[in-house]
Amino acid sequence: MPVMFHSGSSVGRDISRLRFMAEKTVETAQVLALDREQILEQRHHQIDQVSELMRTRSCMRTAISEYFQGPKIARRPSLSVKVLDWAFSRG
């Protein structure tokens, strides 16, 4: 995962620098040319994701958690909870 430190106005330079570093890393990697393209595409995608996280106005903690763990999925209540809700909600 790429990491960016910025003061707000330098985001574009940070992204350019990370892309440059990714390109140089992939160029020197001892892999097939096709694999290099896929690796570079993956690196650029990761950089774009982190850049998007930096620009978001939502909760940074939630955004980072979703990046690593995926979006939270609401779990369905168990049968026992459904029965208790049904039993105690009857008026």
C-alpha atoms as one frame of an Amber mdcrd trajectory, in Angstrom:
protein
   0.000   0.000   0.000   1.461   3.353  -0.950   1.707   5.970   1.766   1.458
   9.701   1.134   2.275  12.595   3.429   0.982  15.927   2.264   0.036  19.396
   3.344  -2.914  19.684   0.981  -1.367  21.472  -1.974   1.308  18.872  -2.741
  -1.012  15.925  -3.444  -0.362  16.057  -7.202   3.395  16.001  -6.690   3.093
  13.111  -4.238   1.090  11.108  -6.759   3.558  11.873  -9.552   6.458  10.877
  -7.329   4.783   7.598  -6.328   3.976   6.766  -9.940   7.587   7.499 -10.931
   8.884   5.277  -8.138   6.460   2.494  -9.122   7.585   2.695 -12.753  11.274
   2.516 -11.808  10.632  -0.404  -9.460   8.753  -2.341 -12.125  11.419  -1.552
 -14.759  14.122  -3.131 -12.619  12.015  -6.137 -11.589  13.083  -9.402 -13.133
   9.692 -10.426 -14.536   8.165 -10.827 -17.994   7.096  -7.687 -19.882   3.410
  -8.696 -19.652   3.748  -9.153 -15.894   5.432  -5.743 -15.634   2.410  -4.094
 -17.235   0.031  -5.854 -14.851   2.169  -5.028 -11.825   2.438  -1.377 -12.854
  -1.316  -1.190 -13.434  -1.899  -2.648  -9.958   0.529  -0.149  -8.382  -1.177
   2.764 -10.145  -4.557   1.501  -8.942  -3.273   1.341  -5.345  -1.877   4.870
  -5.617  -5.217   6.096  -6.956  -7.066   4.419  -4.080  -4.891   6.078  -1.450
  -5.168   9.414  -3.249  -8.946   9.066  -3.176  -8.825   8.287   0.553  -6.813
  11.451   1.136  -9.358  13.616  -0.643 -12.442  12.162   1.005 -14.373  14.220
   3.526 -15.793  11.149   5.259 -14.333   9.487   8.348 -10.708   8.556   7.622
 -10.809   5.616  10.046 -13.811   4.100   8.256 -12.216   4.653   4.857  -8.971
   2.970   5.908 -10.833   0.060   7.544 -12.859  -0.465   4.368  -9.671  -0.332
   2.283  -8.130  -3.229   4.216 -11.223  -5.196   5.270 -13.803  -4.292   2.621
 -17.122  -2.611   3.348 -18.961  -3.658   6.485 -21.858  -5.968   5.827 -24.761
  -5.822   8.231 -25.183  -9.236   9.790 -28.641 -10.691   9.921 -29.991 -11.222
  13.414 -30.015 -14.810  14.636 -33.246 -16.795  14.892 -33.277 -16.444  18.684
 -33.048 -12.647  18.421 -35.855 -12.638  15.859 -38.056 -14.759  18.165 -37.345
 -12.476  21.155 -38.074  -9.376  19.074 -41.316 -10.917  17.871 -42.349 -12.052
  21.367 -41.663  -8.731  23.069 -42.879  -6.465  20.286 -46.423  -7.876  20.420
 -48.608  -5.419  22.205
